Amino acid sequence: MAQASLKDYEKRAFEIIPRNALDYYRSGAGDELSLRLNQVCFDRLRIRPRVLKGAAQHDLSVSVFGDRFSLPIGIAPTAMQRMAHPDGELATARAAASRGVAFTLSTLATSSMEQVAAAAPGSPKWFQLYVYRDRQLTESLVRRAEKAGFKAIVLTVDAPVFGMRRADIRNKFSLPPHLILANFEGNLATGVRSQGGSGLGEYIAERIDPTLSWDDVEWLTNFTSLPVIVKGILTKEDAILAADMGVEGIWVSNHGARQLDSVPASIEALPEIVKAVGDRTTIVMDGGITGGTDVFKAIALGAKMVLFGRPTLWGLAVDGQQGVEQILDLLTKELEITMTLAGCRSIKDITIDHVVHESFYAKLLPLTRIDELKYN
């Protein structure tokens, strides 16, 4: 049964997903300050609507990395989706294809890239890449993605080690024994088993290269024919370095607040990055999306596309492919209504003039005046 909001899907999913998996999906790093900021900072932005614009009809389509998408909305990489639903990434990829939006497959998926390509043939798909200590293995993942028809490589650069995810440590998180990391074979596929702490943290510590550097970005761009999107950028300094290397895209992200706690919310970091390199490369973002107004705000601040991860999992858990489609339909409808009421006919009509920080209005109405209104 369709729900009325993303929060409704989240609430229902929390009742369905087993605790071990649920805590993995929903938790953040450290004291979860950045996890809270990802949503709170959207709430601190105000939309400045323009009226009498005759904006009943909308063009929501965007072109990104050579493909035309029906929406400026995409699905971010989320690992091990079969913990939420037996069809996992296959259902999510089919849902994305049915709605004409971008889908990103995680390296740590429980469905292989070949299975996903077969499940949703012809639709644009991106592959998220972790750099393993074994460079031949890493290159083989890229080559398989190219062969399977993926359209871009999303290089995650903010996870040379995994953040301090306390819920996974307490739960001694392990991948359920009936599941594997399907892009691999042998112990690489079955090795997410707790040895006393977080099984995934232990897996990453043993296999992912902690010496990841800008040399690796250059290495990747030199050998793959696919566009490279660098994911995990939060500062203008790193954005400039990435743009100087000629990457096709910068993905502003704090990794769902799962890496370093106390970093800014993605929406906080977005404006300085757009200002620094927005005219040189394509900028997308994720983090804290709970509705169509959030999508609108991110586009107004310069994002070409807005991606989300956790809401995908909530829809997937509730109703498989249809649940993910319902999530996408909800976001679409909310974005359409927001655009109509804000006076925007197309995505290109959404500009920085449509959004201000809440402090803008606080300056217009001094606190002393507020007190007078309140008590007199």
N, C-alpha and C positions, 0 to 999 in steps of 0.2 A: 504493500500500500504506500502510495506516494506521501511524502511528508511536506510540511509547509515551509521549512527552512533548513539550512545546513546544520544548525544547532539541533534540530529535531532528529536528523540522521545521526549526528554524533551521539545523542542520548540513547537512541535505539541500538546503535553499534556497540556502545559500552555494555549493553546487556547481552550481546551475542558473542563477542570475541573473547576467547579464553584469556585469563588474567596475564599469563606470561607474555602473550603476543600483544595484548592491549597496552600493557605498561611500556613495552618496547615502542609501539607506535606513537603513544601520546606524550611520552616524557621528554624532558629537555635536559640539558647539561647543568651540573652544579645545583645552585639554589633556584634555578629556573627563572631568574630575572629576565633574561632575554626572551624566554618563551612567553612571559606575560607581556613584555614590551611589543612583541610582534603584533598583538591585537590592540593593546592600549594605544599605541601610537597612531593607528588608523583612527581610533575614536577621537584623537586630539585634532584631527583635520576636519575643517568645515567646508562644505560645498557651497559655492556662490552661484545660485541658479540664475539664468537669464530667461525671462518670460516672453510670451508672444512671438515665439520663433517658428511656429508651425512645424514642429519636429515630430509629427506622428509616424512618419516612415523613416526607417533607419537602415544604414549600411554599416554592419558590424564587422565586415571583412577586413583582413590585413594581409600584407605580403611580408613574409619573414624568410630569409635565407633561400630565396628563390621559389618558395611555395606560397600559394594563396590559401588562407585559412578562413573559415566562415566566421570565426570569432577571435578576438584578441586574448583568448583564454586557452591555456594548455595544461597538460597533466605533467607534473614534476615527477622525477624518479623516486619511487618508494620501494624499499627492498622487501622481499619475501612476502608477496601479496597472497600466496595460497594459505597463509596463516589466517587471513580474513575470510576467504571463500575458496572452495575447491578449484574454481576456474582461474583464480588469481589474475595474473598479468594478461592472460588471453582475453578474459572478459573486459578488462579495462581498455586494452588496445581496440577491441571491437567497438566498445562504446565511443571511444575517441574517433574512430573511423566513421561511425554512423552520424556523428555530429560535426565532422569536418574540422576537428581541432588537433593540435599537436599532442603526441604521446611520447614520453621519454621512458625508456626501459633501463632499469638499474643493472649494473654489473652483478649485484647480489640478488638477482631475481630467482624465483622458483619456477620460472618458465624460461626456456632458452630463447635466444634471439631468433633462431630458426623457427621455433614453434610460434613465436609472436608474428613473425613475417608471414607464415602460412595462415595464421588465424585472421589477420587483417591485411590482405594483400593490396598493394596499390596506394595505401594511405601513408602520408608522411609520418615517419617515425624517427626519433633520435635515440642514440645510445649513450648512456652515461658511463664514463670510464674512470675506474680507479687505476692508478699506476702501481703495479706489483713490483716486488723486488726483482722478479724474473722478467726482464724486458722482452724476451722472446714471447713469453706468455702474453704480456700486455699487447705487443704488436699483433699477435694472432687474434686477440679479441677484436681489434680494430679491423683487421682484414676480414674476419667473419661478418662484422657489421656491414662493411662495404659490400660483400658478396650477397648478404641477405636483403640489401636494398634500403638500409637505413640512410637517412638524408643528412645527418650531422653527428659529430662526436661532441658530447658534453663532458669536458674534462673537469672533474672535481679537484679543486686545488686547496680546499680548506680542511682536508682530512688526512694529513700525513700520519697522524695517530688519531684514535677516536677520543672524543671528549669524555669527561667524567659523568657517565650516565648511571646515577645511583640506583634507579629502579631496576636496571638490568643486573647490577651487581648483587642487590638484595635478592632478586628472584633467581640468581644463577641462570640467566637466560641461555637457552639452547634452542636451536631450530628443532621443531618436532621431528621425531625419528622417521616419519613417513615422507618427509620432504627433503629436498636437496637444493643446493645452489646450482641451477640447471645449466648455467653457462660453462660448467667445469666437469671434470671427471675425478674419480678417486677421492682422496682426502680433501682436495680443494672443494669438492662438492658436498662432502658429508662432515666437514671438520668444524662446523659451528656447534660445538658441544662444550659445556662448561667444565673447566678444570678447577673450579672453586669460585670463580667470579663470573663476569659476563662472557659467555661463550663467543659472542661476536667480537667483543673487545679483544679477546685472546687471539681469535682468528686474524683480525686486522693487524695486531701487533706483530704477529709472526710473518705475515705475508705482504702487507702493503709497505711500500718504500717510504720510510720516514725522512729520507734525504731529498724528497721532491723539491725541484727548484725551477726557475725560469728556463733553465737549459732543457728541461723536459718538455716544456711548452713548445720550444723551438724544435725539439726532436719530433714531436708529434705533428706539428704543422708541416714539417719537411717531408714526411713520408706518407701521410694520408691525402687522398684526393678530396675528402669531405670537408665541409666547413667545420672549424673548431670553435666551440663556444666555451669560454672559461667560466666555470661556476664556482662561486664562493668569494666574490670580490666585494669588499665593504669600504674601501677607501679610494680617493681620487688618485693617490700615488700608485697603487697597484693597477688601477684602471688605465692609467697612462702607460705603464709598462706593458700591459696586455695589448693596448691599441698600437703601441710602437712595434710590437711583434707581428702585427697584421692579423690578429684573430678576427674571425667573422662576427663574433658576438661576445658580450660580457653579460653574465648572469649574476645580478645582484642578489645575494643570498647569505643568510647566516646558518644555513643547513638545518632549517627548522628549529633553530636555537638548541641544537644537539651537540655542538662542538665546544666553543668557548663561551662560557657564561659572562655576562656583563658587556658583550658587544652590542652595538646598536641594533634596533629593529631594521629589517631590510628597507622598509619604507622611509626610515630616517636617513639611511645611507644613500638612497637613490638620488636625491637632488644634486649632491656634490659630484657624483659620478656622471650624471647627465650633463652637468655644466662643464665638466672636464673633457669628456670624450664623446658626448652625444652626437656630434657632427662627424665623428670618425668611424663609428662602429655601431652595431645594433645592440640595444640594451633591453634585456628582459629581467623580470624579477619574480621572486616567490617569498612567502612568509607571512602568515597571519590572515590569509584571505578567508573571510566568513560570509561574504555577500557581494552583490553586484555593486554596491556603493564603494567597496574596497577596490574593486577592479577599476572603477571610474577614477578614483583618487590616484591610483598608481599610474594610470595612463596620463592623467593631467600632469603628473610630476615627471613624465618623460619616458615611461616604460613602453616599449613597442608591444610587448605581450606580457601577460600576468599568468603565472603558473601556480598550481597548488598541488599538495600531496595528501595531507591527512584527510580532507573531505572526500577524496577519491576512495580511501579505505573505508570510510564510514558508509558511503553508498554501496560499495562492493560487498561489505558485510551484510547489509540489510537486504539487498536484492540482486547481487551479482551484476551482470552487464546492465540490466535495467536500472539498478540502483545508481550506477555511475552515470548512466544517461539522464536519470532524473536530477542528479546533482548538477550536471551541465545545463539541463533545461531550466532549473531554478536560477542559476547564475545568469543565464541568458535573459530570462524574463526580468530579473531584478536590474540588470544592466540596461535593458531597453527602457524600463520605467524611469530609471535614474536619468538616462539621456533625454527622454521626453520632458521630464520636469525641470531639467537643467538647461534645456534649449539647444540640444546637440543632435544634428541629423546623422552625422557619421562620426567614426572614430577620430578622424582628423580634426573635427570641430572641438574635441575635448582639449583644452589648453590649460596652461598653468594659471590662467586668470580665474579658472573655475574652483580653485582650492586654496584655502589659507589655513594657517595654524590657528588654533583657538586663541592664542595670545593676541592675534590681530584685533579681535573683538574686545578683549580685556582692556586693551589700550584705548579703545574708543569710549569705553564706559568705566571710568575710574571706580575703584572699590568704595570710595567715600560716597559716591552717588548711588551705588548699589545699596549701601546701608540705608540711605535716605528713602529709597523706594521701598525697601523691605519693611521699615519700622514706622513710617509716617503715613 
